[in-house]
Amino acid sequence: MHRATKIVATIGPASSDLDTLTRMILAGVDVVRLNFSHGSAQDHIDRATLIREAASKCGREVAIMADLQGPKIRVGKFENGKVQLVKGAPFILDSDCPLGNDERVGLDYKQLPRDLKPADVLLLNDGLIVLTVDRVIGNAIHTTVKIGGELSNNKGINRQGGGLTAPALSAKDMDDIKTAMAFQADYLAVSFPKCATDMVMARQLANIAGEAFHHKPLLIAKIERAEAIPALQEILDASDGIMVARGDLAVEVGNAAVPALQKRMIKMARASNKLAITATQMMESMIFNAVPTRAEVSDVANAVLDGTDAVMTSAETATGKYPVETVETMASVCLEAEKYESYKLDADFLNVTFNRIDESIAYGALFTAYHLRVKAIAALTESGSTALWMSRHNIDIPIYALTPSKATERKAALYRNVDTFGLAQTNDREEVLKAAQDLLLAKGVVQKGDRIVVTWGEPMGQTGGTNALKIMTIGEY
């Protein structure tokens, strides 16, 4: 069945073999995420090769997303690997401490003491442990444990309300961008951006690194910092999409604020013709269980109803016991939720102004398809822009991007309600339209007698904007 909402799956030790990855793609994975917080450069290169092999085996293209680690601010290591922090007890975060114990621990981010003042609240291990800052003496942050628990090596640190000065791109990230461009990652996810400048810098580095391969990735800004919220529109303008990264974001702004922020971010992304991915703990219980909780099912369904382009798995498919089952379950939840979406296309067009011919054609195709109740929309496209614009509006008619570009096939794998097929294009319009008809028939998505809306650019066979639209009956060629 045609599924509008896409699935981004993280791979790791549980899913880095050809058989498992092939079954995950067949189950519904559209984009495979490589988490650069773990593994060497060669590990990622090898996995990228494996992804392409598995996709080829499945007879389709999937996108690869390289997710940069970013300036994850962490505690150091402990003598015994972990300690138990007790409520009310003192504890010191000391950037000069080589190995931690019950009283203190070192810091990977040596500048943290400069960012803090008394009464600041620090949240460790995704907010499970809470410390209140009493005083800062030199490189040592003296705190009192407000909420205790087990603290182990290299757990993350957030400041409640944000405000840490660590730059979005570390030296490691800059090296990782080069690695990602070496295997031509389709998407580059930038962690912890605070402003548009962070995304502009990442794009410049990616374009330079990809120049030798004639490759430019699309950039996803991971919204994880409190400071990113007031700068959301400028970050969107500098990016190709955003990820609602609910883990670190919730730690900084509070759990209760995240659901409304999720809806707001997805709405803003769609209004800006940008992509949106909803992530973090969507099927968390399936790390260990073959069946999700009802709350997780509702979480995925609500993201679909919010209009997200994609839902994402993390540990569920990277290290979990049921990676294939997780994807199958997520796909089925998406399909069910999409049955209950409301489609009010006319309302979307009331205040729209068109500045470009190709954008106008995209909107015209949607309007025509919606009112004529055609079987499908086929966008003959080189860059995928027309299909992207169409996908920003809810419509219960599938959109097919037919493109001669493999890079476009892969990138469009993330667009909501868009399926992509490879189609060679010549300067003979009638020949290409017949080939498009035959391809859709061969794929089983249309039958003879079905009406479809087709868009393309004239003169055909040349790169340039879409400027033509036709209502076509399958079988007329």
C-alpha positions as CSV (number, residue, x, y, z in Angstrom):
1,M,0.0,0.0,0.0
2,H,1.0,3.6,-0.6
3,R,2.2,5.1,2.7
4,A,2.5,8.9,2.9
5,T,4.5,9.1,6.1
6,K,8.1,8.0,5.7
7,I,10.2,6.0,8.1
8,V,13.8,6.9,9.1
9,A,15.6,4.0,10.8
10,T,18.9,4.1,12.6
11,I,21.2,1.1,12.0
12,G,23.7,-0.3,14.4
13,P,25.0,-3.6,15.7
14,A,21.5,-5.2,15.6
15,S,20.9,-4.2,12.0
16,S,24.2,-4.0,10.2
17,D,24.0,-7.2,8.3
18,L,22.7,-7.6,4.7
19,D,19.8,-9.9,5.6
20,T,18.4,-7.7,8.4
21,L,18.8,-4.5,6.5
22,T,17.2,-5.9,3.4
23,R,14.2,-7.1,5.5
24,M,13.9,-3.7,7.1
25,I,13.8,-1.9,3.8
26,L,11.2,-4.4,2.5
27,A,9.2,-3.7,5.7
28,G,9.1,0.0,4.9
29,V,12.4,1.9,5.7
30,D,12.8,4.9,3.4
31,V,15.8,6.6,5.0
32,V,18.7,4.9,6.9
33,R,20.3,7.0,9.6
34,L,24.0,6.6,10.4
35,N,24.7,7.9,14.0
36,F,28.1,9.5,13.9
37,S,28.2,9.5,17.7
38,H,29.2,5.9,17.5
39,G,31.7,4.1,15.3
40,S,34.7,5.0,13.2
41,A,34.8,6.6,9.8
42,Q,35.4,3.2,8.2
43,D,32.4,1.8,10.0
44,H,30.2,4.4,8.4
45,I,31.7,3.9,5.0
46,D,31.2,0.2,5.2
47,R,27.6,0.6,6.4
48,A,26.8,3.1,3.6
49,T,28.0,0.5,1.1
50,L,25.8,-2.1,2.8
51,I,22.8,0.2,2.6
52,R,23.2,0.7,-1.1
53,E,23.6,-3.0,-1.6
54,A,20.5,-3.8,0.4
55,A,18.5,-1.2,-1.5
56,S,19.6,-2.5,-4.8
57,K,18.6,-6.0,-3.7
58,C,15.1,-4.6,-2.9
59,G,14.9,-2.9,-6.2
60,R,14.5,0.6,-4.8
61,E,16.4,3.7,-3.7
62,V,16.6,4.7,0.0
63,A,18.3,7.8,1.3
64,I,21.2,7.8,3.7
65,M,21.3,10.4,6.6
66,A,24.6,11.1,8.3
67,D,23.8,12.4,11.8
68,L,26.6,14.4,13.3
69,Q,27.4,14.0,16.9
70,G,27.6,17.7,17.7
71,P,29.0,19.2,21.0
72,K,27.4,16.6,23.2
73,I,28.5,17.8,26.7
74,R,29.3,14.8,28.9
75,V,30.8,13.8,32.2
76,G,34.0,11.8,32.1
77,K,34.7,8.3,33.2
78,F,34.5,6.8,36.7
79,E,37.0,4.5,38.5
80,N,34.4,1.8,38.7
81,G,32.4,2.7,35.6
82,K,29.5,4.3,37.6
83,V,28.5,5.8,41.0
84,Q,25.2,6.2,42.9
85,L,24.3,9.8,43.6
86,V,22.2,10.4,46.7
87,K,19.6,13.2,47.1
88,G,21.0,16.1,49.2
89,A,24.6,15.0,48.9
90,P,27.3,17.2,47.4
91,F,28.9,16.4,44.0
92,I,31.6,18.1,42.0
93,L,32.0,18.3,38.3
94,D,35.7,19.1,37.8
95,S,37.3,19.6,34.4
96,D,40.7,18.7,36.0
97,C,39.5,15.4,37.4
98,P,41.1,12.5,35.4
99,L,39.0,9.7,36.8
100,G,35.7,10.0,38.8
101,N,34.6,8.7,42.1
102,D,31.7,9.1,44.6
103,E,32.6,12.8,45.2
104,R,33.5,14.2,41.8
105,V,33.9,13.4,38.1
106,G,35.6,15.0,35.1
107,L,34.2,16.8,32.1
108,D,34.6,16.3,28.4
109,Y,33.6,19.9,27.8
110,K,36.2,21.8,29.7
111,Q,34.5,25.2,29.2
112,L,31.4,24.2,31.2
113,P,32.4,26.0,34.4
114,R,32.5,29.3,32.4
115,D,28.9,28.9,31.4
116,L,27.4,28.4,34.9
117,K,26.5,30.4,37.9
118,P,24.9,29.6,41.4
119,A,21.3,28.3,41.3
120,D,21.7,27.0,37.7
121,V,20.1,23.5,37.3
122,L,22.0,20.8,35.5
123,L,20.3,17.7,34.1
124,L,22.3,14.6,33.6
125,N,21.6,11.4,31.7
126,D,18.6,12.8,29.8
127,G,17.2,14.5,32.9
128,L,17.1,11.4,35.1
129,I,19.6,13.1,37.5
130,V,19.3,16.7,38.6
131,L,22.0,18.8,40.2
132,T,21.7,22.4,41.5
133,V,24.9,24.6,41.2
134,D,26.0,26.0,44.5
135,R,29.2,27.7,43.4
136,V,31.9,27.6,40.7
137,I,35.5,27.7,41.9
138,G,38.1,27.7,39.1
139,N,37.4,24.6,37.0
140,A,35.2,22.9,39.6
141,I,31.4,23.1,39.7
142,H,30.2,22.4,43.2
143,T,26.6,21.1,43.2
144,T,23.9,19.5,45.4
145,V,22.1,16.4,44.2
146,K,18.4,17.3,43.8
147,I,17.4,14.0,42.2
148,G,19.8,11.1,42.5
149,G,20.3,7.9,40.8
150,E,23.0,5.9,39.0
151,L,25.5,7.9,37.0
152,S,27.8,6.1,34.6
153,N,30.6,7.0,32.2
154,N,30.1,9.7,29.5
155,K,26.5,10.6,30.3
156,G,25.2,13.8,28.8
157,I,24.8,17.2,30.6
158,N,22.2,19.8,29.8
159,R,21.5,23.1,31.5
160,Q,17.9,23.7,32.2
161,G,16.7,26.5,30.0
162,G,19.7,26.2,27.7
163,G,22.5,28.8,27.5
164,L,25.6,26.6,27.0
165,T,28.1,28.2,24.6
166,A,29.5,25.1,22.9
167,P,29.6,25.6,19.1
168,A,27.3,23.4,17.0
169,L,30.2,22.0,14.9
170,S,33.1,20.4,16.6
171,A,36.4,19.4,15.1
172,K,35.1,15.8,15.0
173,D,32.0,17.0,13.1
174,M,34.1,18.7,10.5
175,D,36.0,15.5,9.9
176,D,32.7,13.5,9.8
177,I,31.3,15.8,7.2
178,K,34.2,14.8,4.9
179,T,33.5,11.1,5.6
180,A,29.8,11.6,4.9
181,M,30.5,13.3,1.6
182,A,33.0,10.6,0.6
183,F,30.0,8.1,0.3
184,Q,27.6,10.9,-0.8
185,A,25.2,10.9,2.1
186,D,21.9,12.3,0.9
187,Y,21.1,14.1,4.1
188,L,23.3,15.7,6.7
189,A,21.7,16.1,10.2
190,V,23.3,18.9,12.2
191,S,23.1,18.5,16.0
192,F,22.4,21.4,18.5
193,P,22.3,24.3,16.1
194,K,21.4,27.6,17.9
195,C,21.0,29.9,14.9
196,A,21.0,30.1,11.1
197,T,24.8,30.7,11.1
198,D,25.4,27.1,12.4
199,M,23.5,25.7,9.4
200,V,25.2,28.0,6.9
201,M,28.6,26.9,8.1
202,A,27.6,23.2,7.9
203,R,26.3,23.7,4.4
204,Q,29.5,25.4,3.3
205,L,31.7,22.6,4.7
206,A,29.5,19.9,3.1
207,N,29.4,21.6,-0.3
208,I,33.2,22.0,-0.2
209,A,33.7,18.4,0.9
210,G,31.2,17.1,-1.7
211,E,32.6,19.2,-4.6
212,A,35.0,16.4,-5.8
213,F,32.0,14.1,-6.1
214,H,29.6,16.7,-7.6
215,H,27.4,16.1,-4.6
216,K,25.4,18.5,-2.4
217,P,23.5,17.0,0.5
218,L,20.2,18.3,2.0
219,L,20.6,19.6,5.5
220,I,18.4,18.8,8.5
221,A,18.6,20.9,11.6
222,K,18.1,19.0,14.8
223,I,16.1,21.2,17.2
224,E,17.5,20.2,20.6
225,R,18.5,23.5,22.3
226,A,16.2,26.0,24.0
227,E,17.9,28.8,22.1
228,A,16.8,27.2,18.8
229,I,13.1,27.8,19.5
230,P,13.0,31.6,19.1
231,A,15.4,31.3,16.1
232,L,13.3,28.5,14.5
233,Q,12.3,30.4,11.4
234,E,15.8,31.6,10.5
235,I,17.1,28.0,11.1
236,L,14.4,26.7,8.8
237,D,15.3,29.3,6.2
238,A,18.9,28.1,6.3
239,S,18.0,24.4,6.2
240,D,16.2,21.9,4.1
241,G,14.3,20.5,7.0
242,I,14.2,20.0,10.8
243,M,14.2,17.1,13.2
244,V,12.0,17.4,16.3
245,A,14.7,15.8,18.5
246,R,12.6,15.4,21.6
247,G,15.2,13.9,23.9
248,D,17.6,16.8,24.5
249,L,14.9,19.4,23.8
250,A,12.7,18.0,26.5
251,V,15.6,18.1,29.0
252,E,16.2,21.8,28.3
253,V,12.6,23.1,28.0
254,G,10.7,20.5,30.1
255,N,8.7,17.5,29.0
256,A,5.4,19.3,29.2
257,A,6.4,21.9,26.6
258,V,7.5,19.4,23.9
259,P,4.1,18.2,22.4
260,A,2.9,21.7,21.6
261,L,6.4,22.6,20.3
262,Q,6.3,19.5,18.1
263,K,3.0,20.6,16.5
264,R,4.3,24.1,16.0
265,M,7.6,23.0,14.4
266,I,5.9,20.7,12.0
267,K,3.4,23.4,11.0
268,M,6.2,25.9,10.5
269,A,8.3,23.5,8.4
270,R,5.4,22.7,6.1
271,A,4.5,26.4,5.7
272,S,8.2,27.1,4.8
273,N,8.3,24.3,2.2
274,K,10.7,22.4,4.4
275,L,10.8,18.8,5.7
276,A,10.0,17.6,9.2
277,I,11.2,14.5,11.0
278,T,9.8,13.5,14.4
279,A,12.2,11.5,16.6
280,T,13.1,10.1,20.0
281,Q,11.6,7.1,21.9
282,M,8.8,6.6,19.3
283,M,8.8,2.8,19.8
284,E,11.2,2.7,22.8
285,S,9.7,-0.4,24.4
286,M,10.4,-2.4,21.2
287,I,14.1,-2.4,22.1
288,F,13.2,-5.3,24.3
289,N,9.5,-6.2,23.4
290,A,8.0,-7.4,20.2
291,V,4.9,-5.3,20.7
292,P,4.8,-1.5,21.5
293,T,2.8,0.2,24.2
294,R,-0.4,1.8,23.3
295,A,1.1,5.2,24.3
296,E,3.8,4.7,21.7
297,V,1.3,3.8,19.0
298,S,-0.6,7.0,19.8
299,D,2.6,9.0,19.7
300,V,3.5,7.8,16.2
301,A,-0.1,8.3,15.0
302,N,-0.3,11.8,16.4
303,A,3.0,12.7,14.6
304,V,1.4,11.5,11.4
305,L,-1.7,13.6,12.1
306,D,0.5,16.6,12.8
307,G,1.8,16.3,9.2
308,T,5.3,15.1,9.9
309,D,7.2,13.9,6.8
310,A,8.8,11.0,8.7
311,V,8.9,9.2,12.0
312,M,12.3,7.9,13.2
313,T,13.7,5.0,15.2
314,S,16.9,5.2,17.2
315,A,17.9,2.4,19.6
316,E,14.9,0.4,18.5
317,T,16.5,-0.6,15.3
318,A,20.2,0.1,16.1
319,T,20.6,-2.2,19.2
320,G,17.1,-3.6,19.8
321,K,16.0,-7.2,19.6
322,Y,13.2,-6.5,17.0
323,P,14.5,-4.1,14.3
324,V,12.4,-5.6,11.5
325,E,9.2,-5.9,13.6
326,T,9.7,-2.3,14.8
327,V,9.6,-1.0,11.2
328,E,6.6,-3.2,10.3
329,T,4.7,-1.9,13.3
330,M,5.6,1.7,12.6
331,A,4.5,1.3,9.0
332,S,1.1,-0.2,10.0
333,V,0.5,2.6,12.5
334,C,1.3,5.2,9.9
335,L,-1.1,3.6,7.4
336,E,-4.0,3.5,9.9
337,A,-3.4,7.1,11.1
338,E,-3.4,8.3,7.5
339,K,-6.9,6.9,7.0
340,Y,-8.3,9.5,9.4
341,E,-6.5,12.5,8.1
342,S,-8.7,15.4,7.1
343,Y,-8.1,16.9,3.7
344,K,-9.1,20.5,3.2
345,L,-7.0,21.5,0.2
346,D,-9.0,24.6,-0.8
347,A,-8.3,26.2,2.6
348,D,-4.6,25.9,1.9
349,F,-4.9,28.0,-1.3
350,L,-6.9,31.0,0.0
351,N,-3.9,33.2,0.8
352,V,-1.2,31.6,-1.4
353,T,0.7,33.9,-3.8
354,F,2.9,32.5,-6.6
355,N,6.3,34.0,-7.3
356,R,7.6,31.2,-9.6
357,I,6.0,29.4,-12.6
358,D,7.1,25.9,-11.4
359,E,5.6,26.6,-7.9
360,S,2.3,27.7,-9.6
361,I,2.2,24.5,-11.7
362,A,2.8,22.4,-8.5
363,Y,-0.2,24.1,-6.8
364,G,-2.3,23.9,-10.0
365,A,-1.6,20.1,-10.1
366,L,-2.8,19.6,-6.5
367,F,-5.9,21.7,-7.0
368,T,-6.8,19.9,-10.3
369,A,-6.1,16.4,-8.9
370,Y,-8.1,17.1,-5.7
371,H,-11.2,18.2,-7.6
372,L,-11.1,15.7,-10.4
373,R,-10.3,12.9,-8.0
374,V,-7.6,11.5,-10.2
375,K,-5.7,8.3,-9.4
376,A,-2.3,9.9,-9.1
377,I,-0.1,12.9,-9.7
378,A,3.1,12.3,-11.7
379,A,5.8,14.9,-11.5
380,L,8.5,14.6,-14.2
381,T,11.4,16.2,-12.4
382,E,15.2,16.6,-12.4
383,S,15.7,18.2,-8.9
384,G,12.5,17.0,-7.1
385,S,11.4,20.6,-6.2
386,T,8.0,20.3,-7.8
387,A,7.3,17.1,-5.9
388,L,8.5,18.7,-2.7
389,W,6.1,21.7,-3.1
390,M,3.2,19.3,-3.7
391,S,4.1,17.3,-0.6
392,R,3.7,20.3,1.7
393,H,-0.1,20.0,1.4
394,N,-2.3,17.2,2.7
395,I,-4.0,15.3,-0.2
396,D,-5.2,11.7,-0.3
397,I,-3.8,11.3,-3.9
398,P,-0.3,9.7,-4.2
399,I,2.4,11.8,-5.8
400,Y,5.0,10.0,-8.0
401,A,8.3,11.8,-8.7
402,L,9.7,10.4,-12.0
403,T,13.3,11.4,-12.4
404,P,16.4,10.5,-14.3
405,S,18.5,11.4,-11.2
406,K,19.4,8.8,-8.6
407,A,20.4,11.5,-6.2
408,T,16.9,13.0,-6.5
409,E,15.3,9.6,-6.1
410,R,17.1,9.1,-2.8
411,K,16.5,12.6,-1.5
412,A,12.8,12.5,-2.4
413,A,12.5,9.2,-0.4
414,L,11.9,11.5,2.7
415,Y,9.1,13.6,1.1
416,R,5.7,13.0,2.6
417,N,3.2,11.3,0.2
418,V,5.9,11.0,-2.6
419,D,7.1,7.8,-4.1
420,T,10.0,8.0,-6.5
421,F,10.8,6.0,-9.7
422,G,13.7,6.3,-12.1
423,L,12.7,7.4,-15.6
424,A,15.0,8.5,-18.4
425,Q,13.9,11.7,-20.1
426,T,14.5,12.8,-23.7
427,N,13.5,15.9,-25.6
428,D,10.6,13.9,-27.2
429,R,7.6,14.8,-25.1
430,E,5.2,12.2,-26.4
431,E,7.8,9.5,-26.0
432,V,8.5,10.5,-22.3
433,L,4.8,10.7,-21.5
434,K,4.2,7.2,-22.9
435,A,7.2,6.0,-20.9
436,A,5.8,7.6,-17.7
437,Q,2.4,5.9,-18.4
438,D,4.0,2.5,-19.0
439,L,6.2,2.8,-15.8
440,L,3.2,3.6,-13.6
441,L,1.3,0.7,-15.2
442,A,4.3,-1.7,-14.6
443,K,4.5,-0.6,-11.0
444,G,0.8,-1.4,-10.5
445,V,-0.1,2.0,-9.2
446,V,-2.5,2.8,-12.0
447,Q,-4.7,0.9,-14.4
448,K,-5.9,1.5,-17.9
449,G,-8.7,4.1,-17.9
450,D,-7.4,5.9,-14.7
451,R,-6.9,9.6,-15.0
452,I,-3.7,11.2,-13.7
453,V,-2.2,14.7,-13.6
454,V,1.3,15.0,-15.1
455,T,3.7,18.0,-14.7
456,W,7.0,18.6,-16.6
457,G,9.3,21.3,-17.9
458,E,9.4,22.4,-21.5
459,P,11.6,22.0,-23.5
460,M,11.7,18.4,-22.2
461,G,15.1,16.8,-21.6
462,Q,16.7,20.0,-20.2
463,T,17.1,21.0,-16.7
464,G,14.9,23.9,-15.7
465,G,11.6,24.8,-14.0
466,T,8.4,22.9,-14.4
467,N,6.0,24.9,-16.6
468,A,3.5,22.4,-18.1
469,L,0.6,20.4,-16.8
470,K,-1.6,17.8,-18.5
471,I,-4.6,15.7,-17.4
472,M,-4.0,12.3,-19.0
473,T,-6.0,9.1,-19.2
474,I,-3.9,5.9,-18.8
475,G,-4.0,4.0,-22.1
476,E,-4.2,7.0,-24.4
477,Y,-0.5,6.4,-25.5
